[in-house]
Amino acid sequence: MATKQPAIPEISDATIKRALVALKEIVEVGINRRGDPLDRFVSVRTLKTLIVENAEIVELLATGHKHDPIELTERSADPADPEEGHCKIWQSDGTDSGNDGDVMALITAGGVTKTKTLITF
């Protein structure tokens, strides 16, 4: 859970102590003396060490992430309708929607479900 940080009040004689207490708390959370460690400040030096000195991250930033190929197994029946805002993709064996080898999509959007051929084999 994120550390709740206090608001810093306007500075006046009446609010100086409250302002200093709020600033102290923000600094202590930021330098990881208290609170959730996920709320600490991150320095440019830390980022440089994590990113520039990590060959894997540098390669990902330079070339992008490479994914393994997606393998689809033929289906003899269309899948059940996906829920609103979702899509299912499969390879047909020609028994139900699509011809043998076609890559199909079943899409539900706006309360309507449609089957479409993505690739005709």
Legacy VTK file of the C-alpha trace (Angstrom):
# vtk DataFile Version 3.0
C-alpha trace
ASCII
DATASET POLYDATA
POINTS 121 float
0.000 0.000 0.000
1.407 3.398 -0.963
2.660 5.554 1.872
0.318 8.474 2.484
2.327 11.670 2.430
1.180 14.834 4.200
0.362 18.075 2.436
2.872 20.848 3.010
1.019 23.861 4.445
1.772 27.460 3.511
4.618 28.770 5.662
3.708 31.278 8.349
4.657 31.658 11.985
1.648 29.550 12.976
2.411 26.734 10.514
6.203 26.489 10.567
6.270 23.423 12.837
3.549 21.603 10.813
5.397 22.414 7.577
8.711 21.149 8.944
7.114 17.942 10.267
5.494 17.332 6.861
8.778 17.977 5.028
10.650 15.689 7.456
8.144 12.886 6.806
8.375 13.309 3.025
12.180 13.216 3.150
12.222 10.192 5.488
9.879 8.256 3.179
11.872 9.401 0.139
15.200 8.210 1.519
13.604 4.974 2.731
13.957 5.589 6.473
10.262 4.789 6.987
7.103 3.957 5.092
6.676 1.667 2.104
10.013 1.035 0.311
8.170 1.303 -3.015
7.613 5.011 -2.265
11.299 5.900 -1.921
13.011 8.353 -4.249
15.032 6.888 -7.120
18.229 8.667 -8.083
19.620 9.057 -11.574
22.670 7.144 -10.328
20.464 4.195 -9.315
18.667 4.222 -12.664
21.970 4.393 -14.520
23.304 1.455 -12.540
20.138 -0.584 -13.087
19.752 0.207 -16.767
23.102 1.094 -18.332
25.126 -1.485 -16.451
22.602 -4.272 -17.084
23.377 -5.728 -20.519
20.006 -7.472 -20.791
18.043 -4.240 -20.203
20.286 -2.301 -22.589
19.690 -4.935 -25.288
15.915 -4.843 -24.712
15.894 -1.048 -24.936
18.041 -1.092 -28.067
16.430 -3.967 -29.977
13.022 -4.508 -28.402
11.698 -7.649 -26.786
11.733 -10.859 -28.803
8.886 -13.305 -28.286
8.813 -17.013 -28.927
6.521 -17.989 -31.798
2.882 -18.614 -30.970
1.758 -22.127 -31.784
-1.910 -22.837 -32.528
-3.435 -26.305 -32.555
-6.338 -27.023 -34.891
-9.768 -27.035 -33.305
-12.779 -28.920 -34.640
-15.261 -26.618 -32.880
-15.411 -22.870 -32.353
-14.574 -21.792 -28.798
-17.274 -20.387 -26.510
-18.023 -16.689 -26.980
-15.498 -14.489 -25.187
-16.679 -11.969 -22.622
-17.136 -8.318 -23.578
-13.903 -6.691 -24.766
-12.066 -9.992 -25.316
-10.989 -12.030 -28.340
-10.160 -15.711 -28.932
-7.894 -16.833 -31.786
-7.596 -20.409 -33.055
-6.727 -22.495 -36.092
-9.694 -24.239 -37.728
-9.651 -27.823 -38.969
-12.587 -27.013 -41.277
-15.267 -28.741 -39.179
-16.899 -25.610 -37.735
-16.085 -21.991 -38.763
-13.351 -21.534 -41.356
-11.624 -23.951 -43.712
-8.858 -26.369 -42.732
-5.807 -24.291 -41.744
-7.581 -20.929 -41.530
-6.695 -18.793 -38.502
-9.882 -17.487 -36.959
-10.841 -14.842 -34.392
-13.938 -14.671 -32.229
-14.429 -11.114 -30.953
-16.983 -9.653 -28.545
-17.352 -5.864 -28.539
-20.318 -3.587 -27.956
-22.436 -6.575 -26.940
-21.940 -8.245 -30.342
-19.850 -11.367 -31.039
-18.402 -11.923 -34.517
-16.256 -14.642 -36.063
-13.658 -13.447 -38.586
-11.028 -15.202 -40.695
-7.627 -13.626 -39.992
-5.618 -15.822 -42.366
-7.035 -17.856 -45.230
-4.945 -20.988 -45.704
LINES 1 122
121 0 1 2 3 4 5 6 7 8 9 10 11 12 13 14 15 16 17 18 19 20 21 22 23 24 25 26 27 28 29 30 31 32 33 34 35 36 37 38 39 40 41 42 43 44 45 46 47 48 49 50 51 52 53 54 55 56 57 58 59 60 61 62 63 64 65 66 67 68 69 70 71 72 73 74 75 76 77 78 79 80 81 82 83 84 85 86 87 88 89 90 91 92 93 94 95 96 97 98 99 100 101 102 103 104 105 106 107 108 109 110 111 112 113 114 115 116 117 118 119 120
